[in-house]
Amino acid sequence: MGLIADKGDDLRRGSLGLIRGQMFRLLTSKDSRAYCPPTLSKEVGEIGMDFLKGLILDLDGVVADTEDLHRQAYNRVFEEQGIDLVWSEQDYRDRLIQTAGSKLKGVSQVENHPDPVEYQKELYERKRQVYLTLLADVRLPPRPGIVELIREALEHGVAVAAASTCAKEGAIAMLSHTLGEELLSSFSTIKAGEDAKNRKPAPDIYLMAIEGLGLEARDCVAIEDSVHGMESALAAGLCTVVTPSQYTRGDSFTGANWVVEDLSEEGVSIEALDRLLGETLEEKGRV
């Protein structure tokens, strides 16, 4: 097993719970940034959980409510490009519900372009740049309870990973901006956008995160905020908790193992997730 040095690589098993003061580094390239975690020193789950060894987090909507920054970035690009389109909050919510992957599907000004595929790539690249600028300019608090849950996981020897459909560079920038470098450095593996061939609701990104942890699906709990994300985690065989976010409140999360308003809700803890995972495995006859 090797360290993550670039997208697609795996991370050897281990817990980062006792590692402190190690800094992450970003390797920049034209299309992505590679996340380089610190060297691991303890076995996953060494400190006391009966079932839970890995906690896998979606990012946008779980770690922070960032979706509206993405909406603003799209609108700014539309304006720059002379595209007569402004997405309202409801417009953007509809796109999150209806499409997995390309949010530009059905935009006539894009599809009627002489080279729509290349134009779409150009728009996404510009949107990525605008999003990173917006992210750097705002104070983006983490969602309630997420920092405490991550710290509690690490204290109990549970490895923490990310599985997101956003671009890797944006994923790392958001984690750094929202959680700080210390907690960012504690992530065992970060899988995002370009790492997976198929986007959510396909299970690819979660399967890669599980593999990156050196674990099995039965060892992990996923936390999601959207229907597509929930379907992706469940398809990967994961026990799945949903905490609805700004753009997904009111959606139906049938199939989730647990739905909570947010992660600061009474009763939400690593111990509770461990019990939930044990109960889920028992129901499936896998204990």
C-alpha contacts under 8 A as a table, 3 or more apart, distances in Angstrom:
res1	aa1	res2	aa2	distance
1	M	10	D	6.79
1	M	11	L	6.54
1	M	12	R	4.93
1	M	13	R	7.97
2	G	9	D	7.44
2	G	10	D	5.99
2	G	11	L	5.53
2	G	12	R	5.59
3	L	9	D	7.09
3	L	10	D	6.11
3	L	11	L	4.57
3	L	12	R	6.18
3	L	36	C	7.60
3	L	37	P	7.57
3	L	39	T	7.96
4	I	7	K	7.39
4	I	8	G	7.83
4	I	9	D	5.00
4	I	10	D	5.40
4	I	11	L	5.23
4	I	35	Y	6.94
4	I	36	C	5.84
4	I	37	P	7.00
4	I	189	T	7.30
5	A	9	D	6.53
5	A	34	A	6.31
5	A	35	Y	6.73
5	A	36	C	5.68
6	D	9	D	5.96
6	D	33	R	7.88
6	D	34	A	4.84
6	D	35	Y	6.83
6	D	36	C	7.81
7	K	34	A	6.41
7	K	191	K	7.53
7	K	194	E	7.80
7	K	195	D	5.62
8	G	191	K	7.95
8	G	195	D	5.81
8	G	208	M	7.85
9	D	212	G	7.43
10	D	189	T	7.78
10	D	211	E	6.88
10	D	212	G	4.43
10	D	213	L	7.44
10	D	214	G	7.89
11	L	188	S	6.90
11	L	189	T	6.44
11	L	212	G	5.00
11	L	213	L	6.06
11	L	214	G	7.13
12	R	40	L	7.81
12	R	212	G	7.20
12	R	213	L	6.67
12	R	214	G	6.22
13	R	40	L	7.69
13	R	43	E	6.69
13	R	44	V	6.43
13	R	212	G	7.98
13	R	213	L	5.56
13	R	214	G	5.07
13	R	215	L	7.53
14	G	40	L	5.50
14	G	41	S	6.51
14	G	42	K	5.29
14	G	43	E	4.55
14	G	44	V	4.61
14	G	159	A	6.86
14	G	188	S	7.65
14	G	213	L	7.67
15	S	18	L	7.60
15	S	40	L	6.46
15	S	41	S	6.96
15	S	42	K	5.32
15	S	43	E	5.81
15	S	44	V	4.82
15	S	45	G	7.27
15	S	154	L	7.08
15	S	157	G	5.39
15	S	158	V	6.21
15	S	159	A	5.03
15	S	188	S	7.47
16	L	19	I	5.24
16	L	40	L	6.22
16	L	41	S	7.37
16	L	42	K	7.36
16	L	154	L	6.37
16	L	157	G	7.30
16	L	159	A	6.53
16	L	186	S	5.44
16	L	187	F	7.38
16	L	188	S	6.97
17	G	151	R	7.96
17	G	153	A	7.65
17	G	154	L	3.91
17	G	155	E	5.22
17	G	156	H	7.19
17	G	157	G	5.53
17	G	158	V	7.40
17	G	159	A	7.57
17	G	186	S	7.28
18	L	154	L	7.44
18	L	155	E	7.30
19	I	22	Q	7.15
19	I	40	L	7.82
19	I	41	S	7.92
19	I	186	S	7.39
20	R	182	E	7.13
21	G	182	E	6.72
22	Q	38	P	6.51
22	Q	182	E	7.20
22	Q	185	S	6.72
23	M	38	P	7.59
23	M	181	E	6.61
23	M	182	E	6.82
23	M	185	S	6.04
24	F	35	Y	7.26
24	F	36	C	6.06
24	F	37	P	6.12
24	F	38	P	7.18
24	F	181	E	6.88
24	F	184	L	7.27
24	F	185	S	5.26
25	R	35	Y	6.83
25	R	36	C	6.09
26	L	33	R	5.91
26	L	34	A	5.91
26	L	35	Y	6.03
26	L	36	C	7.16
27	L	33	R	5.24
27	L	34	A	5.32
27	L	35	Y	7.41
28	T	32	S	6.26
28	T	33	R	4.71
28	T	34	A	7.00
29	S	32	S	5.49
29	S	33	R	6.23
32	S	167	A	7.47
32	S	168	K	5.98
32	S	169	E	5.39
33	R	168	K	6.27
33	R	169	E	5.03
33	R	172	I	7.94
34	A	168	K	7.55
34	A	169	E	7.79
35	Y	172	I	7.44
35	Y	189	T	7.93
35	Y	190	I	7.01
37	P	185	S	5.84
37	P	186	S	7.27
37	P	187	F	6.98
37	P	188	S	6.45
37	P	189	T	7.32
38	P	185	S	6.76
38	P	186	S	7.75
42	K	46	E	7.07
43	E	46	E	5.52
43	E	157	G	7.81
44	V	53	K	5.87
44	V	54	G	7.77
44	V	157	G	5.84
44	V	158	V	6.07
44	V	159	A	6.28
45	G	48	G	6.33
45	G	49	M	6.08
45	G	52	L	7.12
45	G	53	K	4.95
45	G	156	H	7.12
45	G	157	G	4.81
45	G	158	V	5.43
45	G	159	A	7.72
46	E	49	M	7.84
46	E	156	H	7.85
46	E	157	G	5.78
47	I	155	E	7.88
47	I	156	H	5.18
47	I	157	G	5.11
48	G	156	H	6.27
48	G	157	G	7.36
49	M	52	L	5.70
49	M	53	K	7.18
49	M	156	H	6.89
49	M	157	G	7.87
49	M	158	V	7.84
49	M	271	E	7.44
49	M	274	D	6.55
50	D	274	D	6.77
50	D	278	G	7.82
51	F	219	D	6.13
51	F	274	D	5.75
51	F	275	R	7.75
51	F	277	L	6.59
51	F	278	G	6.01
52	L	55	L	7.68
52	L	158	V	6.81
52	L	219	D	5.33
52	L	220	C	5.71
52	L	221	V	7.22
52	L	273	L	7.37
52	L	274	D	5.04
52	L	277	L	6.82
53	K	157	G	7.35
53	K	158	V	4.78
53	K	159	A	6.22
53	K	215	L	7.79
53	K	219	D	5.30
53	K	220	C	5.89
54	G	158	V	5.29
54	G	159	A	4.74
54	G	160	V	5.86
54	G	161	A	7.36
54	G	213	L	7.36
54	G	215	L	7.54
54	G	219	D	6.18
54	G	220	C	4.48
54	G	221	V	6.54
55	L	153	A	7.54
55	L	158	V	6.75
55	L	159	A	6.17
55	L	160	V	4.85
55	L	161	A	6.18
55	L	220	C	5.67
55	L	221	V	5.21
55	L	222	A	6.04
55	L	223	I	7.77
56	I	160	V	5.93
56	I	161	A	4.65
56	I	162	A	5.39
56	I	163	A	6.57
56	I	206	Y	7.95
56	I	209	A	7.38
56	I	220	C	7.05
56	I	221	V	6.19
56	I	222	A	4.66
56	I	223	I	6.41
57	L	62	V	7.07
57	L	63	V	7.68
57	L	160	V	7.61
57	L	161	A	6.14
57	L	162	A	4.71
57	L	163	A	5.95
57	L	164	S	7.87
57	L	222	A	5.82
57	L	223	I	5.08
57	L	224	E	6.73
58	D	61	G	7.55
58	D	62	V	5.86
58	D	63	V	7.33
58	D	162	A	5.82
58	D	163	A	5.16
58	D	164	S	5.19
58	D	222	A	7.65
58	D	223	I	6.19
58	D	224	E	5.43
58	D	225	D	7.61
58	D	229	G	7.62
59	L	62	V	5.19
59	L	63	V	5.10
59	L	64	A	6.96
59	L	162	A	6.82
59	L	163	A	7.19
59	L	164	S	5.81
59	L	171	A	7.10
59	L	175	L	7.97
60	D	63	V	6.38
60	D	64	A	6.01
60	D	65	D	6.16
60	D	66	T	5.44
60	D	67	E	6.27
60	D	164	S	7.52
60	D	166	C	7.84
61	G	64	A	5.24
61	G	65	D	4.50
61	G	66	T	6.16
61	G	67	E	6.74
61	G	143	R	7.99
61	G	224	E	7.81
61	G	225	D	5.84
61	G	244	P	7.58
61	G	245	S	5.28
61	G	246	Q	7.33
62	V	65	D	6.98
62	V	143	R	6.79
62	V	146	I	7.69
62	V	223	I	7.20
62	V	224	E	6.24
62	V	225	D	5.94
62	V	243	T	7.01
62	V	245	S	7.18
63	V	142	P	5.62
63	V	143	R	5.70
63	V	146	I	6.18
63	V	175	L	7.75
63	V	178	T	7.86
64	A	140	L	7.12
64	A	141	P	6.55
64	A	142	P	4.63
64	A	143	R	4.93
64	A	178	T	7.25
65	D	68	D	7.38
65	D	140	L	7.98
65	D	142	P	7.62
65	D	143	R	6.83
65	D	245	S	6.63
65	D	246	Q	6.63
66	T	69	L	5.39
66	T	70	H	6.77
66	T	140	L	7.95
67	E	70	H	5.09
67	E	71	R	6.41
67	E	246	Q	7.88
67	E	247	Y	7.42
68	D	71	R	4.85
68	D	72	Q	6.16
68	D	89	E	7.66
69	L	72	Q	5.05
69	L	73	A	6.11
69	L	131	Y	6.54
69	L	134	L	6.87
69	L	135	L	7.26
70	H	73	A	5.01
70	H	74	Y	6.30
70	H	127	K	8.00
70	H	131	Y	6.08
71	R	74	Y	5.23
71	R	75	N	6.32
71	R	87	W	6.99
71	R	89	E	7.74
71	R	92	Y	6.60
72	Q	75	N	5.10
72	Q	76	R	6.17
72	Q	131	Y	7.95
73	A	76	R	5.15
73	A	77	V	6.31
73	A	127	K	5.62
73	A	128	R	7.79
73	A	130	V	5.52
73	A	131	Y	5.24
73	A	134	L	7.53
74	Y	77	V	5.18
74	Y	78	F	6.18
74	Y	127	K	5.81
75	N	78	F	5.00
75	N	79	E	6.26
75	N	85	L	7.31
75	N	86	V	5.53
75	N	87	W	6.42
76	R	79	E	5.15
76	R	80	E	6.24
76	R	130	V	7.71
77	V	80	E	4.96
77	V	81	Q	6.07
77	V	123	L	7.08
77	V	126	R	6.86
77	V	127	K	6.10
77	V	130	V	7.71
78	F	81	Q	5.20
78	F	82	G	6.07
78	F	83	I	4.80
78	F	84	D	7.01
78	F	85	L	6.35
78	F	86	V	7.34
79	E	82	G	5.17
79	E	83	I	6.00
79	E	84	D	7.32
79	E	85	L	7.71
80	E	83	I	7.68
83	I	109	Q	6.57
87	W	90	Q	7.73
87	W	91	D	5.28
87	W	92	Y	5.95
88	S	91	D	4.97
88	S	92	Y	6.23
89	E	92	Y	5.20
89	E	93	R	6.10
90	Q	93	R	4.96
90	Q	94	D	6.14
91	D	94	D	5.20
91	D	95	R	6.44
92	Y	95	R	5.04
92	Y	96	L	6.28
93	R	96	L	5.10
93	R	97	I	6.32
93	R	247	Y	5.61
93	R	248	T	7.50
94	D	97	I	5.16
94	D	98	Q	6.02
95	R	98	Q	5.11
95	R	99	T	5.63
95	R	103	K	6.22
96	L	99	T	5.85
96	L	100	A	7.24
96	L	103	K	7.56
97	I	100	A	7.92
97	I	227	V	7.60
97	I	228	H	7.79
99	T	102	S	6.77
99	T	103	K	6.40
99	T	105	K	7.82
100	A	103	K	7.57
100	A	199	R	6.87
100	A	200	K	6.29
100	A	201	P	6.82
100	A	228	H	7.05
101	G	165	T	7.90
101	G	199	R	5.96
101	G	200	K	7.25
102	S	105	K	5.83
104	L	107	V	5.51
104	L	110	V	7.40
104	L	120	Q	7.49
105	K	111	E	7.81
106	G	111	E	6.98
107	V	110	V	5.50
107	V	111	E	6.23
108	S	111	E	4.99
108	S	112	N	5.71
109	Q	112	N	5.46
109	Q	113	H	6.41
110	V	113	H	5.37
110	V	116	P	5.74
110	V	119	Y	6.95
110	V	120	Q	6.64
111	E	116	P	5.24
112	N	116	P	6.68
113	H	116	P	4.93
113	H	119	Y	7.20
115	D	118	E	5.66
115	D	119	Y	6.05
116	P	119	Y	4.97
116	P	120	Q	5.89
117	V	120	Q	5.21
117	V	121	K	6.43
118	E	121	K	5.08
118	E	122	E	6.31
119	Y	122	E	5.00
119	Y	123	L	6.20
120	Q	123	L	5.06
120	Q	124	Y	6.17
121	K	124	Y	5.14
121	K	125	E	6.15
122	E	125	E	5.15
122	E	126	R	6.22
123	L	126	R	5.15
123	L	127	K	5.97
124	Y	127	K	4.90
124	Y	128	R	6.05
125	E	128	R	5.09
125	E	129	Q	6.47
126	R	129	Q	5.13
126	R	130	V	6.26
127	K	130	V	5.07
127	K	131	Y	6.00
128	R	131	Y	5.13
128	R	132	L	6.31
128	R	167	A	7.86
128	R	170	G	7.42
129	Q	132	L	5.29
129	Q	133	T	6.39
130	V	133	T	5.07
130	V	134	L	6.20
131	Y	134	L	5.08
131	Y	135	L	6.00
131	Y	170	G	7.90
132	L	135	L	4.99
132	L	136	A	6.21
132	L	170	G	6.55
132	L	173	A	7.47
133	T	136	A	5.26
133	T	137	D	6.40
134	L	137	D	5.16
134	L	138	V	6.49
135	L	138	V	5.69
135	L	140	L	7.63
135	L	174	M	7.21
135	L	177	H	7.81
136	A	177	H	7.42
140	L	177	H	7.36
140	L	178	T	5.92
141	P	178	T	5.97
142	P	146	I	6.74
142	P	147	V	7.18
142	P	178	T	5.73
142	P	179	L	6.92
143	R	146	I	5.93
143	R	262	D	7.58
143	R	263	L	7.82
144	P	147	V	7.75
144	P	262	D	6.30
144	P	263	L	5.96
144	P	264	S	5.36
145	G	148	E	5.33
145	G	149	L	6.08
145	G	262	D	7.01
145	G	263	L	4.47
145	G	264	S	4.04
145	G	265	E	7.70
146	I	149	L	5.10
146	I	150	I	6.19
146	I	263	L	6.00
146	I	264	S	7.49
147	V	150	I	5.22
147	V	151	R	6.22
147	V	179	L	7.22
148	E	151	R	5.19
148	E	152	E	6.02
149	L	152	E	5.02
149	L	153	A	6.06
149	L	263	L	7.52
149	L	269	S	6.45
149	L	270	I	6.71
150	I	153	A	5.07
150	I	154	L	6.32
150	I	160	V	7.16
151	R	154	L	5.17
151	R	155	E	6.15
152	E	155	E	5.04
152	E	156	H	6.32
152	E	269	S	7.70
152	E	270	I	6.47
153	A	156	H	5.24
153	A	157	G	6.36
153	A	158	V	4.90
153	A	159	A	7.02
153	A	160	V	7.32
153	A	270	I	5.97
154	L	157	G	5.06
154	L	158	V	5.34
154	L	159	A	6.42
154	L	160	V	7.39
154	L	186	S	7.97
155	E	158	V	7.47
159	A	187	F	7.24
159	A	188	S	6.17
159	A	213	L	7.46
160	V	186	S	7.28
160	V	187	F	5.13
160	V	188	S	5.73
160	V	189	T	7.43
161	A	187	F	5.35
161	A	188	S	5.53
161	A	189	T	4.98
161	A	190	I	5.72
161	A	191	K	7.89
161	A	209	A	6.67
161	A	213	L	7.49
162	A	187	F	7.44
162	A	189	T	6.52
162	A	190	I	4.68
162	A	191	K	5.87
162	A	192	A	7.58
162	A	209	A	7.00
163	A	190	I	6.37
163	A	191	K	4.94
163	A	192	A	5.76
163	A	205	I	5.81
163	A	206	Y	5.85
163	A	209	A	6.20
164	S	167	A	7.99
164	S	171	A	7.36
164	S	191	K	6.40
164	S	192	A	4.61
164	S	193	G	6.31
164	S	205	I	7.07
165	T	192	A	5.26
165	T	193	G	4.21
165	T	194	E	7.87
165	T	199	R	6.26
165	T	200	K	6.88
165	T	205	I	7.61
166	C	170	G	6.58
166	C	171	A	6.24
166	C	192	A	5.89
166	C	193	G	4.80
167	A	170	G	5.24
167	A	171	A	6.10
167	A	192	A	5.86
167	A	193	G	4.52
167	A	194	E	6.31
168	K	171	A	4.96
168	K	172	I	6.22
168	K	191	K	7.28
168	K	192	A	4.95
168	K	193	G	5.93
168	K	194	E	6.87
168	K	195	D	7.94
169	E	172	I	5.39
169	E	173	A	6.10
170	G	173	A	5.01
170	G	174	M	5.95
171	A	174	M	5.25
171	A	175	L	6.26
171	A	192	A	6.89
172	I	175	L	5.14
172	I	176	S	6.05
172	I	184	L	7.86
173	A	176	S	5.15
173	A	177	H	5.96
174	M	177	H	5.10
174	M	178	T	5.86
175	L	178	T	5.22
175	L	179	L	5.46
175	L	180	G	6.90
175	L	184	L	6.11
176	S	179	L	5.56
176	S	180	G	4.64
176	S	181	E	5.37
176	S	184	L	5.95
177	H	180	G	5.83
179	L	182	E	7.80
179	L	183	L	5.97
179	L	184	L	6.65
180	G	183	L	5.89
180	G	184	L	6.25
181	E	184	L	4.90
181	E	185	S	5.98
182	E	185	S	5.28
182	E	186	S	6.66
183	L	186	S	5.06
183	L	187	F	7.07
184	L	187	F	5.73
185	S	188	S	8.00
187	F	190	I	6.90
188	S	212	G	7.88
188	S	213	L	6.64
189	T	209	A	6.72
189	T	212	G	6.05
189	T	213	L	6.64
190	I	209	A	7.10
191	K	195	D	6.16
191	K	196	A	7.97
191	K	205	I	6.47
191	K	208	M	6.96
191	K	209	A	5.97
192	A	195	D	5.58
192	A	196	A	7.20
192	A	205	I	7.00
193	G	196	A	6.24
193	G	199	R	7.40
194	E	197	K	7.17
195	D	205	I	7.32
196	A	199	R	6.65
196	A	204	D	5.91
196	A	205	I	5.50
196	A	208	M	7.72
197	K	204	D	7.27
198	N	202	A	6.01
198	N	203	P	7.98
198	N	204	D	6.18
198	N	205	I	7.83
199	R	202	A	5.67
199	R	203	P	7.79
199	R	204	D	7.04
199	R	205	I	7.17
200	K	203	P	6.42
200	K	204	D	7.55
200	K	205	I	7.45
200	K	228	H	5.77
200	K	229	G	5.90
200	K	231	E	7.63
200	K	232	S	5.35
201	P	228	H	4.61
201	P	229	G	5.86
201	P	230	M	7.57
201	P	231	E	5.34
201	P	232	S	4.18
201	P	233	A	7.95
202	A	205	I	7.76
202	A	231	E	7.60
202	A	232	S	5.12
202	A	235	A	7.21
203	P	206	Y	5.57
203	P	207	L	6.12
203	P	231	E	7.82
203	P	232	S	4.42
203	P	233	A	6.15
203	P	234	L	7.77
203	P	235	A	5.43
203	P	236	A	4.98
204	D	207	L	5.14
204	D	208	M	6.20
204	D	232	S	7.75
204	D	236	A	7.60
205	I	208	M	5.13
205	I	209	A	6.28
206	Y	209	A	4.94
206	Y	210	I	6.13
206	Y	232	S	7.17
206	Y	233	A	6.17
206	Y	236	A	6.22
207	L	210	I	5.15
207	L	211	E	6.17
207	L	236	A	5.92
208	M	211	E	5.05
208	M	212	G	5.95
209	A	212	G	4.87
209	A	213	L	6.27
210	I	213	L	5.23
210	I	214	G	6.45
210	I	215	L	5.65
210	I	216	E	6.15
210	I	217	A	6.43
210	I	220	C	7.79
211	E	214	G	5.00
211	E	215	L	6.14
211	E	216	E	7.32
212	G	215	L	7.73
215	L	219	D	6.39
215	L	220	C	7.77
216	E	219	D	5.46
216	E	220	C	7.15
217	A	220	C	5.48
217	A	221	V	7.98
217	A	236	A	7.06
217	A	237	G	5.69
217	A	238	L	5.35
218	R	237	G	7.35
218	R	238	L	6.69
218	R	239	C	7.71
218	R	277	L	7.91
218	R	281	L	7.23
220	C	238	L	6.46
220	C	239	C	6.94
220	C	277	L	7.72
221	V	238	L	5.97
221	V	239	C	5.00
221	V	240	T	5.80
221	V	241	V	7.36
221	V	273	L	7.26
221	V	277	L	7.00
222	A	233	A	6.51
222	A	238	L	6.33
222	A	239	C	6.26
222	A	240	T	4.83
222	A	241	V	6.17
223	I	240	T	5.88
223	I	241	V	4.82
223	I	242	V	5.70
223	I	243	T	7.28
224	E	229	G	5.81
224	E	230	M	5.82
224	E	240	T	7.21
224	E	241	V	6.27
224	E	242	V	4.80
224	E	243	T	6.29
224	E	244	P	7.80
225	D	229	G	6.84
225	D	230	M	7.27
225	D	242	V	5.18
225	D	243	T	4.97
225	D	244	P	4.58
225	D	245	S	5.84
225	D	248	T	6.83
226	S	229	G	5.12
226	S	230	M	6.03
226	S	242	V	7.40
226	S	244	P	6.65
226	S	245	S	7.78
226	S	248	T	5.90
226	S	251	D	7.97
227	V	230	M	5.03
227	V	231	E	6.09
227	V	248	T	7.97
227	V	251	D	7.40
227	V	252	S	7.41
227	V	253	F	6.23
228	H	231	E	5.17
228	H	232	S	6.19
229	G	232	S	5.02
229	G	233	A	6.27
230	M	233	A	5.21
230	M	234	L	6.09
230	M	240	T	6.75
230	M	242	V	7.10
230	M	253	F	7.57
230	M	256	A	6.91
231	E	234	L	5.16
231	E	235	A	5.95
232	S	235	A	5.16
232	S	236	A	6.36
233	A	236	A	5.10
233	A	237	G	6.63
233	A	238	L	5.48
233	A	239	C	7.64
233	A	240	T	6.50
234	L	237	G	5.05
234	L	238	L	5.17
234	L	239	C	6.78
234	L	240	T	6.54
234	L	256	A	7.83
235	A	238	L	7.36
239	C	256	A	7.79
239	C	257	N	6.25
239	C	277	L	6.29
239	C	280	T	6.98
240	T	256	A	5.59
240	T	257	N	5.40
240	T	258	W	6.84
241	V	256	A	6.13
241	V	257	N	5.81
241	V	258	W	4.78
241	V	259	V	5.76
241	V	260	V	7.55
242	V	253	F	7.57
242	V	256	A	6.66
242	V	258	W	6.32
242	V	259	V	4.73
242	V	260	V	6.33
243	T	259	V	5.91
243	T	260	V	5.10
243	T	261	E	5.51
243	T	262	D	5.28
243	T	263	L	7.07
244	P	247	Y	7.85
244	P	248	T	5.39
244	P	249	R	5.07
244	P	250	G	7.94
244	P	259	V	7.89
244	P	260	V	7.51
244	P	261	E	6.40
244	P	262	D	7.31
245	S	248	T	5.25
245	S	249	R	5.78
246	Q	249	R	6.19
248	T	251	D	5.62
253	F	256	A	5.84
253	F	259	V	7.60
256	A	259	V	6.68
257	N	276	L	7.90
257	N	280	T	7.78
260	V	263	L	6.90
260	V	265	E	6.99
261	E	265	E	6.74
262	D	265	E	5.70
263	L	268	V	6.06
264	S	268	V	6.62
265	E	268	V	5.85
267	G	272	A	6.86
268	V	272	A	6.06
268	V	273	L	7.44
269	S	272	A	5.03
269	S	273	L	6.32
270	I	273	L	5.02
270	I	274	D	6.11
271	E	274	D	4.99
271	E	275	R	6.29
272	A	275	R	5.09
272	A	276	L	6.09
273	L	276	L	4.90
273	L	277	L	6.05
274	D	277	L	5.19
274	D	278	G	6.25
275	R	278	G	5.02
275	R	279	E	6.16
276	L	279	E	5.13
276	L	280	T	6.10
277	L	280	T	5.03
277	L	281	L	6.12
278	G	281	L	5.18
278	G	282	E	6.14
278	G	287	V	7.35
279	E	282	E	5.02
279	E	283	E	6.18
280	T	283	E	5.15
280	T	284	K	6.35
281	L	284	K	5.09
281	L	285	G	6.08
281	L	286	R	4.97
281	L	287	V	5.50
282	E	285	G	4.86
282	E	286	R	5.80
282	E	287	V	5.27
283	E	286	R	7.65
